[in-house]
Amino acid sequence: MLTLWEKVLFTLALLATAYAAYVAVDELVKIISRGQGKPDWGLAARRLWEAFVKTVTLRPTWKMRPIPTIFHAMVAWGFMYYVLVNTGDILEGYIPNFHFMGTGAIGNYYRLGADILSVGVLIGMTALLIRRFIIKPKELSIREDIMLHPKARTGINKDSLIVGLFILFHVGFRFLGQSFAIAHEGYDAYQPFASAVASLWSGMSPEAILIARHLTYWIALGLIMLFIPYFPRSKHIHLFFTPLNFLLKPERRSIGELDPLDFEDESIEQFGATKLEDLSWKQLLDPYACIMCLRCQEVCPAYNTGKLLSPAAIEINKRYFLKDFGKEFAKGAETEQPLWEYVLPEEAVWACTSCGACVEVCPVGNEPMRDIMDIRRALVLMENTFPKQWETAFRGMERTMNPWNVPPSERMKWAEGLHVPTIEENPNPDVLWWVGCAAATDARAQKVARAFAKILNAAGVNYAVLGEQETCCGDSARRSGNEYLFYELATANVEMLNEIKPKRIVTTCPHGFHTLKNEYPQFGGEYDVVHHSTFIEELLEQGKIKIDSDGMEKITFHDPCYLGRHNGIYDAPRFVLEKVGADLVEMEHTRNKSFCCGAGGAQIWKEEEGTARINLTRFAEAEKTGADTVAVACPFCMIMLNDASKAAGEDAPQVKDIAEIVAEHLVEEG
């Protein structure tokens, strides 16, 4: 199709584009390589098929925004197909009478796919541009009080417009080129849309149609070559980094499992992330995978209650900083500013509940929560900076081994009048019950512990508790950034548990469950840990406890973040509630979309900033269901939502743990 001179010009343009692409990619590789650690390429081989399916089906994007996601899918699927289309067009331009994919059935269906998907891209991209620039939904904006790179507020829209128009013009001119080819060669049943447009050119001369074919060919492919130098600096680069994220994201037991710090290596001078180069390679890859869709912000409880935290702003600020400083950074230049001066402010660092909603919802596998936790570590360990209200909790964990500052001698007061054997009294139990600080010390949570003890005794379980030996698991220390305090608590607890050699551990707290199950293995503590919701489910299934399921009221269940999103347990507590005959109704935000109670991330130990309280916001959602009772399965959730219930007045739903509900309906035999 191309003349000799066109082939020469096209070849030169391709070489220039290839060089520009090499320079840009080389810079990106060097930037990401500045991060701590190295990717495990062995993971990529094992995940190849899974990553392929995720990328092609866009599976993670379907979790929310269904209508925009449909339009996005139309664009994405068309653009994926255009890798073939553009390859075929280049070959057909160079090789006379060459038909990419042939002239048989395969070639026919290839052209049909190109025709349909081209129209899909044009419709989808037009709809997305109208949504962003005309409809302007709230979820596509970031509040003015959020720290954002000065170029980002206008830059995001500018980038979206450039990318959107490029896609429209590239696909549009290619589609028009096909219509001119059909006008010249005759109707093609396998290109119905292009054939329909071709009828518009019936009055054109053959010479004019030939010129139009060449012009549209050059514009369509020329736009690709012009766009490639800009491509690495646009958010469109996520097309390449998203699959890499799927392939190389470090393997973890849970989305909340944090990497340990080595306090025994005296050569280490930096703990946590103070500067950009202190972040991991994965955290430097994340801003390039980010599509700036703001889904993470949309589900963030801190952002939605007026705090200065936007998970999206973390990735956007890293990206825009690297746009300005990337060349120097790639060459090894050190950054001067600490991350809390340009990625997110200190107040935002302390606002995160570590609920994991941003990680769970991200369609490209980013983890902004981990940036926050690493910056917290740097502020606490390197700068000795943290909210003053945390001092009491820290002091309690250091001196009395619990953040409530209750002495160990009072650790078993909750069990007075009950038969609750300690490990000294029953040194070889089938189940070791890790009671937890809240259940042992907080007045409201103690009632849950008593209810669970009643269930265990009714089921005849051979169990024991640690009693005065039990100390804080360290969750609040680790989530607050005080990793050294967590290290001391965890190593001491692992040493004690390894001496006891428990066959199985049950907890009534998802935070303790998560810590013992997912984070103690880092310190040599490998245990079979189960949450009490799952344990009660087992007792019911095995017929070890019997319940009276008559007269149950309407109940809504609040999914604790560290039970649900962090550990994937959603069905067990619902099974238990249904077994006791509950009329179960769901809140708007439920299961993996659950809205945090506001206690996680050590927030329970400090006052909230912002325009609203997270626990009151969540409780108001529970009230909308018309439920008489809000069921929980976490002492932190119990404390937060119980406070919200009191604030809501006498007619508000009561808050109960699932253990309390089961204990109330136990049928005691004999």
Number of C-alpha atoms within 10 A of each C-alpha: 19 17 12 10 9 15 15 12 12 20 13 12 15 17 13 15 18 15 13 17 18 13 12 18 14 12 19 20 13 16 22 22 19 21 18 16 11 14 16 13 11 10 15 19 11 11 14 15 12 13 19 14 13 17 22 13 14 17 12 15 21 16 15 13 10 11 10 16 18 14 19 20 21 20 26 23 18 24 20 14 16 17 10 14 19 16 12 15 20 17 15 16 20 17 12 11 9 15 15 18 15 11 13 10 10 12 15 16 15 20 22 19 16 21 20 16 22 26 19 21 24 22 15 23 23 17 14 19 17 12 14 16 12 9 10 12 10 10 11 15 16 18 12 9 10 17 21 22 19 10 11 17 14 9 14 17 16 13 17 20 15 15 19 19 16 17 22 21 17 20 24 20 21 23 24 19 25 23 29 30 21 21 25 19 9 13 17 19 12 18 22 16 18 27 21 14 17 22 15 12 15 13 9 13 10 13 10 11 21 17 12 17 21 19 13 21 24 18 18 25 20 15 17 18 21 17 17 17 20 18 17 19 17 22 21 19 17 22 18 13 19 23 23 18 21 21 24 20 19 12 10 12 14 16 20 24 18 17 11 14 15 12 13 7 8 7 8 10 8 12 20 22 23 23 18 23 22 20 22 21 19 21 22 24 24 26 25 29 25 25 23 19 14 21 22 25 25 21 22 26 30 28 24 19 19 18 23 25 29 31 28 25 24 24 27 26 22 22 26 21 17 21 13 10 13 18 16 14 19 19 12 13 13 12 14 9 12 15 24 20 11 15 27 27 16 20 15 21 23 25 25 29 25 28 28 25 28 25 22 20 24 22 24 25 22 27 24 22 21 21 22 29 26 23 26 28 27 25 22 19 18 15 11 10 13 20 14 10 12 20 14 15 22 21 15 18 24 17 14 16 23 28 25 20 18 18 14 18 11 12 22 18 12 19 17 9 8 11 10 20 17 19 18 12 12 15 16 16 20 15 19 26 26 26 26 24 25 24 23 28 22 16 12 16 25 20 19 27 23 22 18 22 21 21 23 21 15 17 18 11 15 14 23 23 24 21 23 13 15 21 23 25 28 27 23 28 23 23 24 29 25 23 27 19 16 23 20 12 21 27 17 14 22 20 14 14 17 13 9 15 14 18 13 15 23 22 22 27 27 27 25 26 25 25 21 26 22 23 24 20 15 14 15 13 21 17 19 13 23 20 26 24 29 18 18 24 19 15 17 18 13 10 11 15 22 19 17 15 16 10 10 17 13 17 26 27 27 29 28 31 30 26 22 21 23 25 19 13 21 19 13 17 27 19 18 24 24 15 17 22 19 21 15 19 14 15 22 13 16 16 21 20 19 22 26 27 29 28 25 23 21 22 21 19 21 17 11 17 16 15 12 14 20 26 24 21 19 22 24 16 16 27 18 10 17 15 22 19 22 25 29 23 25 30 27 23 29 25 21 20 30 21 15 24 22 14 11 15 9 9 9 20 24 17 27 25 27 26 27 22 19 24 21 15 16 18 14 11 7 3
